[in-house]
Amino acid sequence: MAADSAHASQHSPDGEETRRDFLYLVAGAMGAVGTGAFAWPLINSMNPSADVLALSSTEVDLTPIEVGQSVTVVWRDKPVFIRHRTEDEIAAANDVAINELPDPQTDADRVVKPEWLIVGGNCTHLGCVPLGQKTGDEKGEYDGWFCPCHGSHYDTSGRIRKGPAPLNLPVPPVEFLDDTTIKIG
Ligand code: FES
């Protein structure tokens, strides 16, 4: 699977950014530990039971992710967005009237470290994967993510700000194993 996808990525019109995002995604999936090890490549073909999926976790080395860059990793067969936020993005996430949000939540409640935002990558409307991970993607009116399926706009904290999605992008369980390594799940 990896070889096929890597081959495809070399022909991507998005060039280097796409290739880098893709390579990182594979690294993240291969980093699954415990019972979940290598769960991702097997999921499509073997349909593992729910308890196997529930046990899986993914370790990610954050070192290569530069400020302002986003990558996507896979956890429990779903995309997870990791964004190394800029100071401006962090400031924007905090410069919000919380009680006016559709799904009120402070930024502090959604991050372990302000510079790292880690959220589920499926729109809370009908599950599309929003744009905003790749350089040049439309990020919506709040500079976070934009779901083109029906027009949902998420902010730099992954909170829903406009459109039909009812909830913020969910925050998975995240633990920092050291300064630059996280465990999701
Ligand atoms: S699935 Fe995202 S707006 Fe409908």
Backbone and ligand atoms as CSV (ligand in chain L), in Angstrom:
chain,resi,resn,atom,element,x,y,z
A,1,MET,N,N,0.819,-1.208,0.000
A,1,MET,CA,C,0.000,0.000,0.000
A,1,MET,C,C,0.853,1.258,0.000
A,2,ALA,N,N,1.902,1.255,0.842
A,2,ALA,CA,C,2.716,2.458,0.941
A,2,ALA,C,C,3.398,2.753,-0.386
A,3,ALA,N,N,3.882,1.680,-1.045
A,3,ALA,CA,C,4.600,1.904,-2.285
A,3,ALA,C,C,3.681,2.488,-3.343
A,4,ASP,N,N,2.464,1.952,-3.427
A,4,ASP,CA,C,1.528,2.468,-4.418
A,4,ASP,C,C,1.214,3.930,-4.164
A,5,SER,N,N,0.940,4.250,-2.904
A,5,SER,CA,C,0.549,5.615,-2.591
A,5,SER,C,C,1.710,6.571,-2.777
A,6,ALA,N,N,2.921,6.105,-2.393
A,6,ALA,CA,C,4.078,6.971,-2.566
A,6,ALA,C,C,4.275,7.273,-4.044
A,7,HIS,N,N,4.065,6.243,-4.858
A,7,HIS,CA,C,4.207,6.460,-6.281
A,7,HIS,C,C,3.218,7.518,-6.745
A,8,ALA,N,N,1.974,7.404,-6.264
A,8,ALA,CA,C,0.952,8.353,-6.682
A,8,ALA,C,C,1.323,9.761,-6.246
A,9,SER,N,N,1.898,9.876,-5.050
A,9,SER,CA,C,2.168,11.213,-4.540
A,9,SER,C,C,3.231,11.925,-5.365
A,10,GLN,N,N,4.123,11.150,-5.998
A,10,GLN,CA,C,5.160,11.782,-6.793
A,10,GLN,C,C,4.570,12.479,-8.013
A,11,HIS,N,N,3.370,12.086,-8.365
A,11,HIS,CA,C,2.744,12.693,-9.523
A,11,HIS,C,C,1.704,13.723,-9.120
A,12,SER,N,N,1.648,14.035,-7.841
A,12,SER,CA,C,0.660,14.998,-7.387
A,12,SER,C,C,0.961,16.383,-7.918
A,13,PRO,N,N,-0.052,17.112,-8.369
A,13,PRO,CA,C,0.182,18.484,-8.819
A,13,PRO,C,C,0.538,19.410,-7.666
A,14,ASP,N,N,0.314,18.975,-6.436
A,14,ASP,CA,C,0.611,19.843,-5.295
A,14,ASP,C,C,2.082,19.826,-4.931
A,15,GLY,N,N,2.848,18.913,-5.515
A,15,GLY,CA,C,4.285,18.946,-5.349
A,15,GLY,C,C,4.760,18.536,-3.981
A,16,GLU,N,N,5.797,19.204,-3.531
A,16,GLU,CA,C,6.550,18.771,-2.361
A,16,GLU,C,C,5.711,18.739,-1.091
A,17,GLU,N,N,4.839,19.740,-0.910
A,17,GLU,CA,C,4.073,19.784,0.332
A,17,GLU,C,C,3.217,18.529,0.474
A,18,THR,N,N,2.560,18.162,-0.611
A,18,THR,CA,C,1.713,16.987,-0.559
A,18,THR,C,C,2.532,15.748,-0.247
A,19,ARG,N,N,3.696,15.670,-0.893
A,19,ARG,CA,C,4.537,14.498,-0.678
A,19,ARG,C,C,4.982,14.444,0.777
A,20,ARG,N,N,5.360,15.578,1.327
A,20,ARG,CA,C,5.804,15.588,2.712
A,20,ARG,C,C,4.648,15.205,3.647
A,21,ASP,N,N,3.462,15.762,3.400
A,21,ASP,CA,C,2.320,15.412,4.242
A,21,ASP,C,C,2.063,13.910,4.172
A,22,PHE,N,N,2.147,13.385,2.957
A,22,PHE,CA,C,1.855,11.972,2.790
A,22,PHE,C,C,2.868,11.111,3.540
A,23,LEU,N,N,4.132,11.445,3.386
A,23,LEU,CA,C,5.156,10.638,4.031
A,23,LEU,C,C,4.967,10.654,5.538
A,24,TYR,N,N,4.571,11.792,6.042
A,24,TYR,CA,C,4.387,11.881,7.469
A,24,TYR,C,C,3.204,11.046,7.938
A,25,LEU,N,N,2.177,11.044,7.122
A,25,LEU,CA,C,1.002,10.256,7.452
A,25,LEU,C,C,1.382,8.785,7.589
A,26,VAL,N,N,2.179,8.310,6.684
A,26,VAL,CA,C,2.604,6.913,6.751
A,26,VAL,C,C,3.432,6.682,8.003
A,27,ALA,N,N,4.344,7.614,8.305
A,27,ALA,CA,C,5.174,7.460,9.491
A,27,ALA,C,C,4.306,7.369,10.727
A,28,GLY,N,N,3.272,8.212,10.777
A,28,GLY,CA,C,2.387,8.204,11.939
A,28,GLY,C,C,1.648,6.896,12.063
A,29,ALA,N,N,1.168,6.389,10.951
A,29,ALA,CA,C,0.410,5.147,11.001
A,29,ALA,C,C,1.301,3.982,11.418
A,30,MET,N,N,2.513,3.996,10.910
A,30,MET,CA,C,3.415,2.906,11.259
A,30,MET,C,C,3.868,3.009,12.718
A,31,GLY,N,N,3.655,4.177,13.308
A,31,GLY,CA,C,4.043,4.350,14.696
A,31,GLY,C,C,3.014,3.824,15.670
A,32,ALA,N,N,1.939,3.253,15.186
A,32,ALA,CA,C,0.925,2.710,16.080
A,32,ALA,C,C,1.552,1.676,17.006
A,33,VAL,N,N,1.155,1.688,18.239
A,33,VAL,CA,C,1.795,0.821,19.224
A,33,VAL,C,C,0.811,-0.200,19.786
A,34,GLY,N,N,1.367,-1.162,20.489
A,34,GLY,CA,C,0.553,-2.155,21.190
A,34,GLY,C,C,-0.296,-2.954,20.222
A,35,THR,N,N,-1.499,-3.256,20.662
A,35,THR,CA,C,-2.384,-4.077,19.852
A,35,THR,C,C,-2.702,-3.424,18.520
A,36,GLY,N,N,-2.600,-2.100,18.495
A,36,GLY,CA,C,-2.970,-1.391,17.277
A,36,GLY,C,C,-1.869,-1.335,16.243
A,37,ALA,N,N,-0.723,-1.905,16.553
A,37,ALA,CA,C,0.380,-1.815,15.604
A,37,ALA,C,C,-0.034,-2.337,14.242
A,38,PHE,N,N,0.245,-1.566,13.223
A,38,PHE,CA,C,-0.065,-1.898,11.843
A,38,PHE,C,C,-1.560,-2.089,11.609
A,39,ALA,N,N,-2.363,-1.545,12.513
A,39,ALA,CA,C,-3.812,-1.689,12.330
A,39,ALA,C,C,-4.278,-0.980,11.067
A,40,TRP,N,N,-3.650,0.155,10.779
A,40,TRP,CA,C,-4.170,0.958,9.672
A,40,TRP,C,C,-4.121,0.229,8.338
A,41,PRO,N,N,-2.975,-0.375,7.977
A,41,PRO,CA,C,-2.965,-1.037,6.664
A,41,PRO,C,C,-3.919,-2.228,6.604
A,42,LEU,N,N,-4.247,-2.777,7.766
A,42,LEU,CA,C,-5.077,-3.982,7.764
A,42,LEU,C,C,-6.563,-3.664,7.788
A,43,ILE,N,N,-6.892,-2.444,8.150
A,43,ILE,CA,C,-8.285,-2.142,8.403
A,43,ILE,C,C,-9.157,-2.378,7.173
A,44,ASN,N,N,-8.675,-1.910,6.038
A,44,ASN,CA,C,-9.501,-2.037,4.844
A,44,ASN,C,C,-9.745,-3.490,4.465
A,45,SER,N,N,-8.767,-4.343,4.703
A,45,SER,CA,C,-8.891,-5.710,4.228
A,45,SER,C,C,-9.410,-6.667,5.294
A,46,MET,N,N,-9.188,-6.352,6.548
A,46,MET,CA,C,-9.522,-7.334,7.580
A,46,MET,C,C,-10.663,-6.906,8.500
A,47,ASN,N,N,-11.030,-5.650,8.458
A,47,ASN,CA,C,-12.125,-5.170,9.280
A,47,ASN,C,C,-12.008,-5.645,10.723
A,48,PRO,N,N,-10.977,-5.220,11.434
A,48,PRO,CA,C,-10.780,-5.702,12.801
A,48,PRO,C,C,-11.924,-5.290,13.715
A,49,SER,N,N,-12.078,-6.040,14.762
A,49,SER,CA,C,-13.196,-5.792,15.659
A,49,SER,C,C,-13.017,-4.467,16.380
A,50,ALA,N,N,-14.102,-3.978,16.924
A,50,ALA,CA,C,-14.090,-2.658,17.548
A,50,ALA,C,C,-13.124,-2.598,18.726
A,51,ASP,N,N,-12.996,-3.694,19.452
A,51,ASP,CA,C,-12.113,-3.633,20.615
A,51,ASP,C,C,-10.655,-3.502,20.202
A,52,VAL,N,N,-10.288,-4.071,19.054
A,52,VAL,CA,C,-8.920,-3.901,18.561
A,52,VAL,C,C,-8.675,-2.440,18.204
A,53,LEU,N,N,-9.622,-1.850,17.502
A,53,LEU,CA,C,-9.472,-0.445,17.140
A,53,LEU,C,C,-9.413,0.429,18.383
A,54,ALA,N,N,-10.227,0.097,19.378
A,54,ALA,CA,C,-10.300,0.934,20.565
A,54,ALA,C,C,-8.980,0.971,21.309
A,55,LEU,N,N,-8.184,-0.081,21.186
A,55,LEU,CA,C,-6.923,-0.146,21.911
A,55,LEU,C,C,-5.795,0.567,21.176
A,56,SER,N,N,-5.997,0.876,19.926
A,56,SER,CA,C,-4.877,1.382,19.145
A,56,SER,C,C,-4.518,2.806,19.543
A,57,SER,N,N,-3.241,3.074,19.473
A,57,SER,CA,C,-2.767,4.431,19.688
A,57,SER,C,C,-1.664,4.704,18.683
A,58,THR,N,N,-1.393,5.964,18.490
A,58,THR,CA,C,-0.412,6.365,17.501
A,58,THR,C,C,0.576,7.342,18.122
A,59,GLU,N,N,1.858,7.075,17.977
A,59,GLU,CA,C,2.882,8.007,18.439
A,59,GLU,C,C,3.369,8.835,17.257
A,60,VAL,N,N,3.561,10.109,17.509
A,60,VAL,CA,C,3.995,11.012,16.449
A,60,VAL,C,C,5.172,11.844,16.945
A,61,ASP,N,N,6.228,11.877,16.143
A,61,ASP,CA,C,7.375,12.754,16.399
A,61,ASP,C,C,7.065,14.109,15.766
A,62,LEU,N,N,6.970,15.133,16.594
A,62,LEU,CA,C,6.584,16.452,16.102
A,62,LEU,C,C,7.770,17.248,15.540
A,63,THR,N,N,8.969,16.747,15.724
A,63,THR,CA,C,10.172,17.517,15.379
A,63,THR,C,C,10.161,18.074,13.951
A,64,PRO,N,N,9.744,17.294,12.934
A,64,PRO,CA,C,9.848,17.835,11.559
A,64,PRO,C,C,8.777,18.858,11.205
A,65,ILE,N,N,7.797,19.065,12.056
A,65,ILE,CA,C,6.677,19.935,11.688
A,65,ILE,C,C,7.027,21.375,12.049
A,66,GLU,N,N,7.207,22.187,11.029
A,66,GLU,CA,C,7.640,23.563,11.255
A,66,GLU,C,C,6.469,24.440,11.675
A,67,VAL,N,N,6.804,25.572,12.291
A,67,VAL,CA,C,5.763,26.526,12.676
A,67,VAL,C,C,4.975,26.927,11.428
A,68,GLY,N,N,3.670,26.861,11.541
A,68,GLY,CA,C,2.813,27.204,10.413
A,68,GLY,C,C,2.450,26.019,9.537
A,69,GLN,N,N,3.076,24.875,9.785
A,69,GLN,CA,C,2.808,23.696,8.958
A,69,GLN,C,C,1.779,22.794,9.638
A,70,SER,N,N,1.028,22.098,8.818
A,70,SER,CA,C,0.072,21.111,9.309
A,70,SER,C,C,0.376,19.755,8.690
A,71,VAL,N,N,0.149,18.710,9.430
A,71,VAL,CA,C,0.242,17.362,8.875
A,71,VAL,C,C,-0.989,16.570,9.300
A,72,THR,N,N,-1.213,15.481,8.582
A,72,THR,CA,C,-2.333,14.596,8.894
A,72,THR,C,C,-1.784,13.225,9.241
A,73,VAL,N,N,-2.216,12.689,10.370
A,73,VAL,CA,C,-1.877,11.317,10.722
A,73,VAL,C,C,-3.184,10.534,10.841
A,74,VAL,N,N,-3.059,9.235,10.922
A,74,VAL,CA,C,-4.253,8.392,11.018
A,74,VAL,C,C,-4.322,7.773,12.398
A,75,TRP,N,N,-5.469,7.896,12.994
A,75,TRP,CA,C,-5.700,7.263,14.299
A,75,TRP,C,C,-7.085,6.628,14.257
A,76,ARG,N,N,-7.138,5.365,14.563
A,76,ARG,CA,C,-8.401,4.613,14.500
A,76,ARG,C,C,-9.074,4.770,13.134
A,77,ASP,N,N,-8.265,4.686,12.108
A,77,ASP,CA,C,-8.751,4.710,10.730
A,77,ASP,C,C,-9.370,6.051,10.332
A,78,LYS,N,N,-9.062,7.079,11.105
A,78,LYS,CA,C,-9.595,8.401,10.756
A,78,LYS,C,C,-8.456,9.419,10.756
A,79,PRO,N,N,-8.596,10.475,9.943
A,79,PRO,CA,C,-7.546,11.496,9.924
A,79,PRO,C,C,-7.545,12.340,11.194
A,80,VAL,N,N,-6.356,12.672,11.630
A,80,VAL,CA,C,-6.183,13.619,12.742
A,80,VAL,C,C,-5.266,14.730,12.238
A,81,PHE,N,N,-5.726,15.952,12.426
A,81,PHE,CA,C,-4.944,17.111,11.988
A,81,PHE,C,C,-4.027,17.560,13.126
A,82,ILE,N,N,-2.767,17.786,12.783
A,82,ILE,CA,C,-1.819,18.372,13.725
A,82,ILE,C,C,-1.324,19.668,13.107
A,83,ARG,N,N,-1.554,20.772,13.774
A,83,ARG,CA,C,-1.071,22.061,13.259
A,83,ARG,C,C,-0.122,22.684,14.270
A,84,HIS,N,N,1.060,23.026,13.785
A,84,HIS,CA,C,2.042,23.759,14.599
A,84,HIS,C,C,1.691,25.237,14.447
A,85,ARG,N,N,0.937,25.750,15.386
A,85,ARG,CA,C,0.336,27.070,15.201
A,85,ARG,C,C,1.346,28.209,15.367
A,86,THR,N,N,1.116,29.235,14.578
A,86,THR,CA,C,1.898,30.457,14.711
A,86,THR,C,C,1.366,31.257,15.901
A,87,GLU,N,N,2.139,32.259,16.308
A,87,GLU,CA,C,1.658,33.115,17.402
A,87,GLU,C,C,0.369,33.818,17.011
A,88,ASP,N,N,0.255,34.213,15.762
A,88,ASP,CA,C,-0.972,34.875,15.308
A,88,ASP,C,C,-2.169,33.921,15.376
A,89,GLU,N,N,-1.944,32.680,15.015
A,89,GLU,CA,C,-3.048,31.713,15.076
A,89,GLU,C,C,-3.475,31.454,16.517
A,90,ILE,N,N,-2.520,31.403,17.417
A,90,ILE,CA,C,-2.854,31.204,18.827
A,90,ILE,C,C,-3.611,32.420,19.358
A,91,ALA,N,N,-3.127,33.609,18.989
A,91,ALA,CA,C,-3.798,34.830,19.441
A,91,ALA,C,C,-5.227,34.884,18.911
A,92,ALA,N,N,-5.416,34.530,17.645
A,92,ALA,CA,C,-6.765,34.547,17.061
A,92,ALA,C,C,-7.672,33.548,17.765
A,93,ALA,N,N,-7.119,32.412,18.152
A,93,ALA,CA,C,-7.921,31.385,18.831
A,93,ALA,C,C,-8.389,31.856,20.203
A,94,ASN,N,N,-7.639,32.787,20.785
A,94,ASN,CA,C,-8.003,33.287,22.118
A,94,ASN,C,C,-8.788,34.594,22.073
A,95,ASP,N,N,-8.787,35.244,20.921
A,95,ASP,CA,C,-9.474,36.527,20.781
A,95,ASP,C,C,-10.902,36.281,20.292
A,96,VAL,N,N,-11.679,35.614,21.119
A,96,VAL,CA,C,-13.009,35.156,20.720
A,96,VAL,C,C,-13.963,35.325,21.904
A,97,ALA,N,N,-15.188,35.772,21.615
A,97,ALA,CA,C,-16.227,35.797,22.655
A,97,ALA,C,C,-16.808,34.384,22.750
A,98,ILE,N,N,-16.378,33.671,23.778
A,98,ILE,CA,C,-16.719,32.240,23.868
A,98,ILE,C,C,-18.222,31.999,23.825
A,99,ASN,N,N,-18.977,32.863,24.498
A,99,ASN,CA,C,-20.429,32.618,24.579
A,99,ASN,C,C,-21.142,32.865,23.247
A,100,GLU,N,N,-20.420,33.383,22.266
A,100,GLU,CA,C,-21.038,33.574,20.951
A,100,GLU,C,C,-20.724,32.430,19.991
A,101,LEU,N,N,-19.956,31.479,20.454
A,101,LEU,CA,C,-19.592,30.348,19.586
A,101,LEU,C,C,-20.744,29.346,19.499
A,102,PRO,N,N,-20.924,28.705,18.336
A,102,PRO,CA,C,-21.959,27.667,18.213
A,102,PRO,C,C,-21.728,26.515,19.195
A,103,ASP,N,N,-20.477,26.187,19.447
A,103,ASP,CA,C,-20.118,25.101,20.373
A,103,ASP,C,C,-19.066,25.691,21.324
A,104,PRO,N,N,-19.539,26.400,22.368
A,104,PRO,CA,C,-18.622,27.204,23.185
A,104,PRO,C,C,-17.540,26.373,23.872
A,105,GLN,N,N,-16.319,26.742,23.625
A,105,GLN,CA,C,-15.180,26.049,24.217
A,105,GLN,C,C,-13.978,26.984,24.116
A,106,THR,N,N,-13.233,27.120,25.210
A,106,THR,CA,C,-12.035,27.951,25.147
A,106,THR,C,C,-10.936,27.213,24.396
A,107,ASP,N,N,-10.000,27.987,23.884
A,107,ASP,CA,C,-8.865,27.342,23.222
A,107,ASP,C,C,-8.062,26.524,24.236
A,108,ALA,N,N,-7.941,27.056,25.439
A,108,ALA,CA,C,-7.148,26.358,26.461
A,108,ALA,C,C,-7.713,24.975,26.770
A,109,ASP,N,N,-9.014,24.816,26.603
A,109,ASP,CA,C,-9.628,23.506,26.846
A,109,ASP,C,C,-9.363,22.519,25.716
A,110,ARG,N,N,-8.750,22.992,24.643
A,110,ARG,CA,C,-8.594,22.142,23.470
A,110,ARG,C,C,-7.146,21.789,23.151
A,111,VAL,N,N,-6.232,22.312,23.930
A,111,VAL,CA,C,-4.813,22.050,23.651
A,111,VAL,C,C,-4.089,21.668,24.937
A,112,VAL,N,N,-3.021,20.898,24.776
A,112,VAL,CA,C,-2.121,20.638,25.898
A,112,VAL,C,C,-1.050,21.726,25.911
A,113,LYS,N,N,-0.475,21.997,24.730
A,113,LYS,CA,C,0.468,23.097,24.560
A,113,LYS,C,C,-0.087,23.996,23.468
A,114,PRO,N,N,-0.135,25.304,23.711
A,114,PRO,CA,C,-0.802,26.202,22.754
A,114,PRO,C,C,-0.263,26.099,21.332
A,115,GLU,N,N,1.021,25.818,21.173
A,115,GLU,CA,C,1.564,25.797,19.812
A,115,GLU,C,C,1.119,24.565,19.021
A,116,TRP,N,N,0.610,23.557,19.695
A,116,TRP,CA,C,0.202,22.331,19.000
A,116,TRP,C,C,-1.304,22.144,19.118
A,117,LEU,N,N,-1.997,22.296,17.993
A,117,LEU,CA,C,-3.422,21.982,17.951
A,117,LEU,C,C,-3.584,20.612,17.297
A,118,ILE,N,N,-4.282,19.723,17.965
A,118,ILE,CA,C,-4.447,18.354,17.481
A,118,ILE,C,C,-5.943,18.030,17.533
A,119,VAL,N,N,-6.558,17.864,16.363
A,119,VAL,CA,C,-8.008,17.674,16.300
A,119,VAL,C,C,-8.365,16.618,15.265
A,120,GLY,N,N,-9.525,16.024,15.452
A,120,GLY,CA,C,-10.042,15.088,14.472
A,120,GLY,C,C,-10.267,15.788,13.142
A,121,GLY,N,N,-9.993,15.083,12.055
A,121,GLY,CA,C,-10.035,15.702,10.737
A,121,GLY,C,C,-11.267,15.372,9.917
A,122,ASN,N,N,-12.391,15.117,10.573
A,122,ASN,CA,C,-13.647,14.917,9.845
A,122,ASN,C,C,-14.643,15.992,10.268
A,123,CYS,N,N,-15.224,16.645,9.295
A,123,CYS,CA,C,-16.236,17.668,9.559
A,123,CYS,C,C,-17.359,17.077,10.410
A,124,THR,N,N,-17.824,17.872,11.374
A,124,THR,CA,C,-18.862,17.359,12.282
A,124,THR,C,C,-20.257,17.460,11.673
A,125,HIS,N,N,-20.338,17.895,10.418
A,125,HIS,CA,C,-21.642,17.868,9.736
A,125,HIS,C,C,-21.885,16.454,9.213
A,126,LEU,N,N,-21.252,16.107,8.110
A,126,LEU,CA,C,-21.469,14.772,7.530
A,126,LEU,C,C,-20.163,14.022,7.290
A,127,GLY,N,N,-19.077,14.530,7.854
A,127,GLY,CA,C,-17.865,13.727,7.879
A,127,GLY,C,C,-16.843,13.955,6.783
A,128,CYS,N,N,-17.055,14.935,5.910
A,128,CYS,CA,C,-16.018,15.232,4.913
A,128,CYS,C,C,-14.725,15.643,5.613
A,129,VAL,N,N,-13.620,15.550,4.884
A,129,VAL,CA,C,-12.336,16.015,5.413
A,129,VAL,C,C,-12.132,17.464,4.960
A,130,PRO,N,N,-12.154,18.412,5.876
A,130,PRO,CA,C,-12.051,19.820,5.484
A,130,PRO,C,C,-10.704,20.155,4.859
A,131,LEU,N,N,-10.695,21.228,4.082
A,131,LEU,CA,C,-9.467,21.783,3.515
A,131,LEU,C,C,-8.764,22.642,4.555
A,132,GLY,N,N,-7.446,22.788,4.378
A,132,GLY,CA,C,-6.693,23.659,5.279
A,132,GLY,C,C,-5.395,23.035,5.746
A,133,GLN,N,N,-5.144,21.793,5.323
A,133,GLN,CA,C,-3.926,21.114,5.754
A,133,GLN,C,C,-2.736,21.425,4.856
A,134,LYS,N,N,-3.019,21.654,3.589
A,134,LYS,CA,C,-1.921,21.834,2.643
A,134,LYS,C,C,-1.718,23.313,2.336
A,135,THR,N,N,-0.474,23.648,2.023
A,135,THR,CA,C,-0.166,25.006,1.588
A,135,THR,C,C,-1.025,25.340,0.376
A,136,GLY,N,N,-1.692,26.481,0.437
A,136,GLY,CA,C,-2.536,26.890,-0.679
A,136,GLY,C,C,-3.981,26.484,-0.537
A,137,ASP,N,N,-4.287,25.606,0.410
A,137,ASP,CA,C,-5.680,25.232,0.655
A,137,ASP,C,C,-6.474,26.447,1.120
A,138,GLU,N,N,-7.740,26.469,0.758
A,138,GLU,CA,C,-8.639,27.449,1.359
A,138,GLU,C,C,-8.849,27.081,2.829
A,139,LYS,N,N,-8.708,28.066,3.697
A,139,LYS,CA,C,-8.833,27.784,5.128
A,139,LYS,C,C,-10.110,28.359,5.736
A,140,GLY,N,N,-10.939,28.977,4.902
A,140,GLY,CA,C,-12.192,29.510,5.408
A,140,GLY,C,C,-12.043,30.899,6.002
A,141,GLU,N,N,-13.158,31.435,6.468
A,141,GLU,CA,C,-13.190,32.826,6.932
A,141,GLU,C,C,-12.481,33.031,8.263
A,142,TYR,N,N,-12.170,31.959,8.956
A,142,TYR,CA,C,-11.531,32.083,10.270
A,142,TYR,C,C,-10.136,31.476,10.283
A,143,ASP,N,N,-9.602,31.249,9.088
A,143,ASP,CA,C,-8.207,30.860,8.900
A,143,ASP,C,C,-7.830,29.518,9.543
A,144,GLY,N,N,-8.848,28.673,9.702
A,144,GLY,CA,C,-8.573,27.346,10.261
A,144,GLY,C,C,-8.717,26.290,9.186
A,145,TRP,N,N,-9.956,25.807,9.018
A,145,TRP,CA,C,-10.264,24.824,7.985
A,145,TRP,C,C,-11.606,25.174,7.350
A,146,PHE,N,N,-11.748,24.768,6.113
A,146,PHE,CA,C,-12.991,25.011,5.390
A,146,PHE,C,C,-13.484,23.699,4.805
A,147,CYS,N,N,-14.720,23.361,5.106
A,147,CYS,CA,C,-15.308,22.142,4.540
A,147,CYS,C,C,-16.144,22.527,3.329
A,148,PRO,N,N,-15.685,22.133,2.132
A,148,PRO,CA,C,-16.384,22.561,0.918
A,148,PRO,C,C,-17.669,21.788,0.651
A,149,CYS,N,N,-17.900,20.712,1.387
A,149,CYS,CA,C,-19.089,19.895,1.098
A,149,CYS,C,C,-20.365,20.727,1.236
A,150,HIS,N,N,-20.474,21.456,2.341
A,150,HIS,CA,C,-21.660,22.294,2.538
A,150,HIS,C,C,-21.297,23.643,3.143
A,151,GLY,N,N,-20.015,23.972,3.185
A,151,GLY,CA,C,-19.610,25.316,3.600
A,151,GLY,C,C,-19.499,25.541,5.090
A,152,SER,N,N,-18.769,24.703,5.788
A,152,SER,CA,C,-18.517,24.932,7.213
A,152,SER,C,C,-17.124,25.533,7.402
A,153,HIS,N,N,-17.066,26.541,8.267
A,153,HIS,CA,C,-15.808,27.244,8.522
A,153,HIS,C,C,-15.366,26.970,9.962
A,154,TYR,N,N,-14.129,26.546,10.129
A,154,TYR,CA,C,-13.553,26.288,11.451
A,154,TYR,C,C,-12.426,27.283,11.702
A,155,ASP,N,N,-12.233,27.646,12.976
A,155,ASP,CA,C,-11.204,28.636,13.291
A,155,ASP,C,C,-9.869,27.966,13.632
A,156,THR,N,N,-8.917,28.764,14.118
A,156,THR,CA,C,-7.568,28.247,14.358
A,156,THR,C,C,-7.492,27.382,15.612
A,157,SER,N,N,-8.640,27.189,16.270
A,157,SER,CA,C,-8.723,26.208,17.345
A,157,SER,C,C,-9.534,24.987,16.898
A,158,GLY,N,N,-9.941,24.980,15.637
A,158,GLY,CA,C,-10.763,23.882,15.131
A,158,GLY,C,C,-12.214,23.970,15.587
A,159,ARG,N,N,-12.622,25.158,16.021
A,159,ARG,CA,C,-14.014,25.323,16.466
A,159,ARG,C,C,-14.880,25.760,15.295
A,160,ILE,N,N,-16.098,25.235,15.265
A,160,ILE,CA,C,-17.024,25.613,14.207
A,160,ILE,C,C,-17.448,27.070,14.421
A,161,ARG,N,N,-17.381,27.852,13.346
A,161,ARG,CA,C,-17.733,29.267,13.448
A,161,ARG,C,C,-18.875,29.641,12.507
A,162,LYS,N,N,-19.019,28.893,11.406
A,162,LYS,CA,C,-20.038,29.275,10.419
A,162,LYS,C,C,-20.344,28.055,9.560
A,163,GLY,N,N,-21.629,27.896,9.195
A,163,GLY,CA,C,-22.000,26.777,8.345
A,163,GLY,C,C,-22.792,25.737,9.116
A,164,PRO,N,N,-23.156,24.640,8.453
A,164,PRO,CA,C,-24.091,23.679,9.046
A,164,PRO,C,C,-23.499,22.732,10.083
A,165,ALA,N,N,-22.173,22.635,10.179
A,165,ALA,CA,C,-21.599,21.697,11.158
A,165,ALA,C,C,-21.990,22.146,12.567
A,166,PRO,N,N,-22.436,21.217,13.407
A,166,PRO,CA,C,-22.953,21.606,14.731
A,166,PRO,C,C,-21.893,21.710,15.812
A,167,LEU,N,N,-20.775,21.025,15.628
A,167,LEU,CA,C,-19.806,20.904,16.725
A,167,LEU,C,C,-18.395,21.240,16.258
A,168,ASN,N,N,-17.543,21.534,17.244
A,168,ASN,CA,C,-16.123,21.739,16.968
A,168,ASN,C,C,-15.487,20.438,16.485
A,169,LEU,N,N,-14.379,20.559,15.761
A,169,LEU,CA,C,-13.600,19.352,15.458
A,169,LEU,C,C,-13.170,18.741,16.791
A,170,PRO,N,N,-13.357,17.443,16.957
A,170,PRO,CA,C,-13.122,16.837,18.279
A,170,PRO,C,C,-11.636,16.767,18.626
A,171,VAL,N,N,-11.370,16.863,19.915
A,171,VAL,CA,C,-9.995,16.747,20.414
A,171,VAL,C,C,-9.780,15.319,20.906
A,172,PRO,N,N,-8.859,14.583,20.286
A,172,PRO,CA,C,-8.610,13.203,20.742
A,172,PRO,C,C,-7.787,13.221,22.026
A,173,PRO,N,N,-7.709,12.087,22.712
A,173,PRO,CA,C,-6.808,12.009,23.862
A,173,PRO,C,C,-5.364,12.150,23.400
A,174,VAL,N,N,-4.654,13.102,23.971
A,174,VAL,CA,C,-3.262,13.360,23.573
A,174,VAL,C,C,-2.389,13.434,24.812
A,175,GLU,N,N,-1.263,12.753,24.756
A,175,GLU,CA,C,-0.281,12.811,25.850
A,175,GLU,C,C,1.085,13.126,25.264
A,176,PHE,N,N,1.776,14.090,25.880
A,176,PHE,CA,C,3.153,14.366,25.480
A,176,PHE,C,C,4.074,13.398,26.214
A,177,LEU,N,N,4.747,12.523,25.440
A,177,LEU,CA,C,5.672,11.560,26.046
A,177,LEU,C,C,6.995,12.240,26.372
A,178,ASP,N,N,7.353,13.235,25.574
A,178,ASP,CA,C,8.460,14.149,25.884
A,178,ASP,C,C,8.138,15.451,25.163
A,179,ASP,N,N,9.100,16.348,25.043
A,179,ASP,CA,C,8.805,17.661,24.469
A,179,ASP,C,C,8.291,17.592,23.043
A,180,THR,N,N,8.719,16.580,22.312
A,180,THR,CA,C,8.401,16.552,20.881
A,180,THR,C,C,7.749,15.245,20.420
A,181,THR,N,N,7.307,14.437,21.340
A,181,THR,CA,C,6.635,13.193,20.951
A,181,THR,C,C,5.289,13.120,21.639
A,182,ILE,N,N,4.260,12.860,20.831
A,182,ILE,CA,C,2.928,12.714,21.415
A,182,ILE,C,C,2.406,11.311,21.178
A,183,LYS,N,N,1.505,10.931,22.052
A,183,LYS,CA,C,0.746,9.691,21.852
A,183,LYS,C,C,-0.704,10.091,21.730
A,184,ILE,N,N,-1.310,9.689,20.620
A,184,ILE,CA,C,-2.734,9.927,20.411
A,184,ILE,C,C,-3.453,8.619,20.719
A,185,GLY,N,N,-4.406,8.693,21.601
A,185,GLY,CA,C,-5.173,7.498,21.961
A,185,GLY,C,C,-4.729,6.909,23.279
L,1,FES,S1,S,-19.779,17.622,5.647
L,1,FES,FE1,FE,-18.718,19.470,6.117
L,1,FES,S2,S,-20.194,20.988,5.762
L,1,FES,FE2,FE,-21.288,19.169,5.366
